[in-house]
Amino acid sequence: MTMISEAAMLSELAVEFPGYEFSTQRTWEGVSLIAVRQGGSDRSGLYAVITPDPDEMRRTLLEGTGLERDRDQNPGSQNPGR
């Protein structure tokens, strides 16, 4: 993880993606973020993402929820402070 704490990162992701459960896990590469969702998205069944990169986590979750299309069509409408 980088400058912000793991707890702050998990809280931030939970606000951005309320349908997912987030946690961290020690892996061979260090600490990875884990996102898990049971149904309720474009894909049925269990959907899990494991990566040490918070930006990759966001991109992958956006692709899985269809929100990426909305952000591309309405830039600045989500997280305008970024």
Contact map, one row per residue, 1 for C-alpha under 8 A:
1111110000000000000000000000001100000000000000000001100000000000000000000000000000
1111100000000000000000000000000000000000000000000000000000000000000000000000000000
1111100000000000000000000000000000000000000000000000000000000000000000000000000000
1111110110000000000000000000000000000000000000000000000000000000000000000000000000
1111111110000000000000000000000000000000000000000000000000000000000000000000000000
1001111111000000000000010000000000000000000000000000000000000000000000000000000000
0000111111100000000000000000000000000000000000000000000000000000000000000000000000
0001111111110000000000000000000000000000000000000000000000000000000000000000000000
0001111111111000000000000000000000000000000000000000000000000000000000000000000000
0000011111111100000001100000000000000000000000000000000000000000000000000000000000
0000001111111110000000000000000000000000000000000000000000000000000000000000000000
0000000111111111000000000000000000000000000000000000000000000000000000000000000000
0000000011111111110001000000000000000000000000000000000001000000000000000000000000
0000000001111111111111000000000000000000000000000000000000000000000000000000000000
0000000000111111110000000000000000000000000000000000000000000000000000000000000000
0000000000011111110000000000000000000000000000000000000000000000000000000000000000
0000000000001111111100000000000000000000000000000000000000001000000000000000000000
0000000000001111111110000000000000000000000000000000000000000000000000000000000000
0000000000000100111110000000000000001001000000000000000000000000000000000000000000
0000000000000100111111000000000000111000000000000000000000000000000000000000000000
0000000000000100011111100000000000111000000000000000000000000000000000000000000000
0000000001001100000111110000000011110000000000000000000000000000000000000000000000
0000000001000000000011111000000011100000000000000000000000000000000000000000000000
0000010000000000000001111100001111000000000000000000000000000000000000000000000000
0000000000000000000000111110001111000000000000000000000000000000000000000000000000
0000000000000000000000011111111100000000000000000000000000000000000000000000000000
0000000000000000000000001111111100000000000000000000000000000000000000000000000000
0000000000000000000000000111110000000000000000000000000000000000000000000000000000
0000000000000000000000000111111100000000000000000001000000000000000000000000000000
0000000000000000000000000111111100000000000000000001000000000000000000000000000000
1000000000000000000000011110111110000000000000000001000000000000000000000000000000
1000000000000000000000011110111111000000000000000111100000000000000000000000000000
0000000000000000000001111000001111100000000000001111110010000000000000000000000000
0000000000000000000001111000000111110000000000011110000000000000000000000000000000
0000000000000000000111100000000011111000000000011100000000000000000000000000000000
0000000000000000000111000000000001111100000001111000000000000000000000000000000000
0000000000000000001110000000000000111111000001110000000000000000000000000000000000
0000000000000000000000000000000000011111000111100000000000000000000000000000000000
0000000000000000000000000000000000001111101111100000000000000000000000000000000000
0000000000000000001000000000000000001111111100000000000000000000000000000000000000
0000000000000000000000000000000000000011111100000000000000000001100000000000000000
0000000000000000000000000000000000000001111100000000000000000001110000000000000000
0000000000000000000000000000000000000011111110100000000000000001000000000000000000
0000000000000000000000000000000000000111111111100000000000000000000000000000000000
0000000000000000000000000000000000000110001111100000000000000000000000000000000000
0000000000000000000000000000000000011110000111110000000000000000000000000000000000
0000000000000000000000000000000000011110001111111000000000000000000000000000000000
0000000000000000000000000000000001111000000001111100000000000000000000000000000000
0000000000000000000000000000000011110000000000111110000010011000000000000000000000
0000000000000000000000000000000111100000000000011111000010000000000000000000000000
0000000000000000000000000000000111000000000000001111110110000000000000000000000000
1000000000000000000000000000111110000000000000000111110000000000000000000000000000
1000000000000000000000000000000110000000000000000011111110000000000000000000000000
0000000000000000000000000000000010000000000000000011111111000000000000000000000000
0000000000000000000000000000000000000000000000000000111111100000000000000000000000
0000000000000000000000000000000000000000000000000010111111110000000000000000000000
0000000000000000000000000000000010000000000000001110111111111000000000000000000000
0000000000001000000000000000000000000000000000000000011111111100000000000000000000
0000000000000000000000000000000000000000000000000000001111111110000100000000000000
0000000000000000000000000000000000000000000000001000000111111111000000000000000000
0000000000000000100000000000000000000000000000001000000011111111100000000000000000
0000000000000000000000000000000000000000000000000000000001111111111100000000000000
0000000000000000000000000000000000000000000000000000000000111111111100000000000000
0000000000000000000000000000000000000000111000000000000000011111111000000000000000
0000000000000000000000000000000000000000110000000000000000001111111100000000000000
0000000000000000000000000000000000000000010000000000000000000111111111000000000000
0000000000000000000000000000000000000000000000000000000000000111111111100000000000
0000000000000000000000000000000000000000000000000000000000100110111111110000000000
0000000000000000000000000000000000000000000000000000000000000000011111111000000000
0000000000000000000000000000000000000000000000000000000000000000011111111100000000
0000000000000000000000000000000000000000000000000000000000000000001111111111110000
0000000000000000000000000000000000000000000000000000000000000000000111111110000000
0000000000000000000000000000000000000000000000000000000000000000000011111110000000
0000000000000000000000000000000000000000000000000000000000000000000001111111100000
0000000000000000000000000000000000000000000000000000000000000000000000111111110000
0000000000000000000000000000000000000000000000000000000000000000000000100111111100
0000000000000000000000000000000000000000000000000000000000000000000000100111111100
0000000000000000000000000000000000000000000000000000000000000000000000100011111100
0000000000000000000000000000000000000000000000000000000000000000000000000001111111
0000000000000000000000000000000000000000000000000000000000000000000000000001111111
0000000000000000000000000000000000000000000000000000000000000000000000000000001111
0000000000000000000000000000000000000000000000000000000000000000000000000000001111
